[in-house]
């Protein structure tokens, strides 16, 4: 099995290769003056190829498709998309709109596809090959469990992310809850845990994706006002567009923690062990 890391996931690919004790292929990437992309896999691909490439940008998707094509000599191609761009565009609201998640999924020609905490589970069904969605929230739970927090609680930012928080909390053996918006007056909304009291406790807010950070920053501020000690923000996919990091730290967050599905400075939890296990189970 040869591990081939795309430019968006070079570090994660090397970690997956180490977990599997497999060879990491040498690849060449460049951009032409007209912004077209070029890839070349310098090593022999062999009969079984594993491509690891997140599709955070449109260019990342093009590079993934080029890598798949470059591996066409392999008998088996496994595509690992740690973070799948366009997965949040999973519904059609108006006539004439594209269902973008479906459009992207249908471009992937492989024997198997693995992704991580995809935003909407139903998107998996659009891939035209065997597809697996890996929940890595337990890895986040293990990381947080050794942080020496005071009477910690894990909070989901909304009801939709409650199961994610539950997965991490189970690993730690602690309580979890989700945040709920309560309208206090015509133009005043309070965000607070639905069931738990955070006074005097360290809090970890966990979501699958943080994009602009605006909603998370407001939650951090309000939890501080409600008596929480330190508030930490964690996510699986750190998109962190624009000034998201600045917003979060300005709001008073103690620390920002993410996985390496998107390789950022805050990516301190590697998903490589669970991806390696998923590949072994194919």
MOTAMO-V626052 format. One record per residue. PSI is psi in whole degrees, 0 to 359 (* if undefined). NEAR is the number of other ideal C-beta (glycine too) atoms within 10 Angstrom. D_CENTER is the distance of its C-alpha to the mean C-alpha in Angstrom with 1 decimal. Layout:
PSI NEAR D_CENTER
PSI NEAR D_CENTER
This chain:
125 17 24.6
130 20 23.6
127 24 20.1
114 30 19.5
126 24 16.9
167 24 16.3
335 18 16.6
347 26 12.9
39 28 12.1
317 15 15.5
315 15 14.9
319 28 12.3
319 25 14.9
326 15 17.7
322 21 16.2
318 27 15.8
319 22 19.4
319 14 20.6
324 18 19.4
354 18 21.2
44 8 24.1
164 16 23.8
137 14 24.8
123 20 22.4
147 22 23.9
129 11 25.1
154 20 24.0
130 9 25.4
139 14 23.7
165 10 25.6
129 12 26.1
164 8 29.5
332 5 31.4
12 5 30.7
8 7 26.9
151 10 26.7
151 15 24.5
134 11 26.0
151 19 24.6
129 11 26.7
114 19 26.0
334 8 28.8
165 12 29.0
132 9 30.3
321 16 27.5
187 15 29.4
342 10 29.2
120 16 25.5
138 26 22.6
116 30 18.9
126 29 17.0
113 30 13.6
115 27 12.3
152 26 9.2
63 26 10.9
326 21 10.1
168 11 13.9
321 11 16.7
323 15 18.1
323 21 15.1
315 21 15.8
316 15 19.5
322 23 19.0
315 28 17.1
322 17 20.1
319 18 22.5
319 24 21.2
316 20 21.5
321 10 25.0
338 17 25.9
15 23 25.2
342 10 27.6
345 12 30.1
149 21 28.0
326 9 28.9
133 15 25.4
120 23 22.1
126 25 18.8
124 26 15.8
117 32 12.4
88 30 9.7
315 30 6.4
123 30 5.1
110 28 8.2
151 21 10.0
359 19 12.6
338 25 11.1
347 16 12.1
70 18 15.6
8 18 16.5
153 11 19.9
124 12 23.2
330 5 25.1
148 5 28.0
136 5 30.2
353 5 29.4
149 10 25.7
145 11 23.4
89 15 20.8
324 16 18.3
319 23 15.6
317 17 18.6
317 12 20.0
314 23 17.1
323 25 16.7
350 11 20.4
346 14 20.5
114 22 18.9
105 15 21.9
173 24 21.2
324 15 22.4
149 18 19.0
134 23 15.4
133 23 12.5
174 26 8.9
123 26 6.1
58 26 6.2
143 24 7.4
323 19 8.6
118 15 12.1
326 11 13.4
339 11 16.4
330 23 14.8
325 17 14.9
346 9 18.7
343 17 18.9
144 23 18.4
29 12 21.8
174 14 21.2
127 12 20.2
140 20 16.5
134 18 14.4
117 16 11.2
127 17 10.3
112 16 9.7
11 24 8.8
323 24 9.9
327 15 13.3
321 21 12.2
320 28 11.4
317 25 14.7
320 13 16.6
314 18 15.6
330 23 16.8
339 15 19.8
17 8 21.5
3 15 21.2
53 7 24.7
156 19 23.9
114 9 26.8
56 12 26.8
156 21 23.0
142 22 21.4
131 29 17.8
135 29 17.5
145 24 15.2
343 23 15.7
173 15 17.1
328 11 18.4
333 13 15.7
10 20 13.1
321 17 16.0
327 13 15.2
313 25 11.9
321 27 14.2
321 18 16.8
317 20 14.9
318 27 14.4
323 24 17.9
321 14 19.5
327 18 18.5
343 22 20.2
39 8 23.0
176 18 22.8
156 16 23.0
161 25 20.3
180 21 20.8
155 22 19.4
145 21 20.6
137 13 23.2
131 10 24.9
124 10 28.7
116 9 31.0
320 8 33.7
188 7 35.7
321 6 35.7
15 6 33.4
124 8 31.9
133 12 28.8
136 13 27.8
124 19 24.4
159 19 24.9
143 20 23.9
318 13 25.4
330 10 27.2
152 16 26.8
127 13 28.6
359 21 26.6
129 10 29.8
16 10 30.2
149 20 26.7
141 19 23.6
138 26 20.6
117 27 16.9
123 26 15.0
128 26 11.6
166 23 9.3
320 24 6.1
137 19 6.2
119 28 9.1
279 17 11.0
339 14 14.6
359 27 14.7
311 15 18.0
318 17 17.7
319 23 16.1
320 21 19.0
321 15 21.5
320 24 20.4
315 26 20.7
313 16 24.2
323 18 25.4
324 26 24.4
318 18 26.3
334 11 29.2
7 15 29.2
7 11 29.8
147 23 26.5
259 17 26.9
140 18 23.9
124 25 20.7
148 20 17.3
131 27 14.0
148 27 10.8
160 28 7.1
312 28 3.9
103 27 2.8
78 28 6.6
310 19 8.2
59 23 11.3
150 12 13.9
233 12 17.6
30 12 18.8
315 19 15.8
317 18 16.2
317 12 20.0
315 20 19.8
315 22 18.1
329 16 20.5
331 13 23.3
348 20 22.7
12 15 23.4
140 23 20.1
319 18 21.0
155 15 17.8
125 22 14.2
136 19 11.8
170 24 8.2
179 30 6.8
25 22 7.6
326 32 5.1
126 24 6.7
104 18 10.0
171 16 11.4
333 10 14.3
4 20 12.5
89 18 10.3
355 15 12.6
116 20 10.9
138 20 10.7
4 25 9.3
317 24 12.4
320 13 14.7
329 19 13.0
319 27 12.5
318 21 16.1
319 12 17.3
322 20 15.9
322 22 17.8
329 10 20.8
358 8 20.9
* 12 21.1
